[in-house]
Amino acid sequence: MDKNRCNGCGKCKEVCAKGEKIWKINNKLAHVSNLEFCHACMLCQMKCKKNAITINRPWIDKKYQKTENNNII
């Protein structure tokens, strides 16, 4: 979560199926309070107009690494 970009609009919490359990909005800033319920679906990241959310999914990103000749392995 990029605190310098977030304006606390709450879209992240709104689109998240587990928003009430994951997201908290305080002082015009969203923050993750509990990642235990996050499925890394990336809906919050896609809906954030300020690009304040970055989701790391190493188990997927590693699976689809590109080789030198840009073939997916």
Secondary structure as UniProt FT lines:
FT   TURN            3..5
FT   HELIX           11..15
FT   TURN            17..18
FT   HELIX           19..22
FT   STRAND          23..26
FT   TURN            27..28
FT   STRAND          29..32
FT   HELIX           35..37
FT   HELIX           43..47
FT   TURN            49..50
FT   HELIX           58..61
FT   TURN            62..64
FT   TURN            68..69
//
